[in-house]
């Protein structure tokens, strides 16, 4: 946690967790497995009906979920962030949809499950079409709500460590999946993408990104002088939706922890490239202005440093994906990485 950022305590009430899935879904009259195109981690999902209400059950174990393996998640941080009560502290503009959880089953007791209200009818539809401008604007505004709500918060419940966050798709993770015989396709694409990145990116950027992938602490240390907050970690359209009353649905808090707000902004820009109805620069300015309206001092000298470093960090996490795409998109992120490297 940056020493310049005060610790902020939030009033939260922990939730008990069930010991088994059967206990979690007690009274269920229907359970049906399903998959979506966006579900790529290896976890399994079921539609569940209890008392006439519809729910979604997500079951996670490191033996099946390559994302959990890559982040060393043996306790299921998705359950921890809910059971700690932190999700209840989200601003009223954001709905996490979780109603219950179980943990401690399966091999070594590493299995966990989340029970969520079925909000599928309000999620962003699958595809590559841009979302409506008003919906995008609300997502950015509500990201600012989350950041401002937790401004100065410190992780005291054992969520994702910052150094692990920027090791996502790093050499260690890819080596683990290679040794397991590449059981899931995304790490295979990532390995190929990093080879393409080394070939397509300018040498100075490729070398900087490679160095941080080997030692993410270089980036964490550089960001330590900027303010931090709570990070959901995965503001992609597959996790987002809008209630009729305007609240944002924010699902699948798989990478929660403390960190710089611009991390989640960079992730939003990178993972939703085809679906943004405005230029990335416009979204960045929108987020900065939204923070300012919520009382965050964006003129305190930290903004440029944090934004530059976080966009560099986005390339450290997702540069492989950009290297599999077109020259314009890769070039934009290469430029941001070079600018961010000045702050190291």
HELIX and SHEET records of a PDB file:
HELIX    1   1 UNK A   21  UNK A   24  1                                   4    
HELIX    2   2 UNK A   66  UNK A   70  1                                   5    
HELIX    3   3 UNK A   77  UNK A   83  1                                   7    
HELIX    4   4 UNK A   86  UNK A   89  5                                   4    
HELIX    5   5 UNK A  107  UNK A  109  5                                   3    
HELIX    6   6 UNK A  120  UNK A  122  5                                   3    
HELIX    7   7 UNK A  133  UNK A  149  1                                  17    
HELIX    8   8 UNK A  162  UNK A  165  1                                   4    
HELIX    9   9 UNK A  171  UNK A  179  1                                   9    
HELIX   10  10 UNK A  185  UNK A  200  1                                  16    
HELIX   11  11 UNK A  203  UNK A  214  1                                  12    
HELIX   12  12 UNK A  217  UNK A  223  1                                   7    
HELIX   13  13 UNK A  237  UNK A  239  5                                   3    
HELIX   14  14 UNK A  261  UNK A  271  1                                  11    
HELIX   15  15 UNK A  273  UNK A  275  5                                   3    
HELIX   16  16 UNK A  280  UNK A  293  1                                  14    
HELIX   17  17 UNK A  303  UNK A  323  1                                  21    
HELIX   18  18 UNK A  327  UNK A  341  1                                  15    
SHEET    1   A 5 UNK A  28  UNK A  34  0                                        
SHEET    2   A 5 UNK A  44  UNK A  50 -1                                        
SHEET    3   A 5 UNK A  53  UNK A  60 -1                                        
SHEET    4   A 5 UNK A 111  UNK A 117 -1                                        
SHEET    5   A 5 UNK A  98  UNK A 105 -1                                        
SHEET    1   B 3 UNK A  94  UNK A  95  0                                        
SHEET    2   B 3 UNK A 248  UNK A 250  1                                        
SHEET    3   B 3 UNK A 240  UNK A 242 -1                                        
SHEET    1   C 2 UNK A 229  UNK A 231  0                                        
SHEET    2   C 2 UNK A 257  UNK A 259 -1                                        
END                                                                             
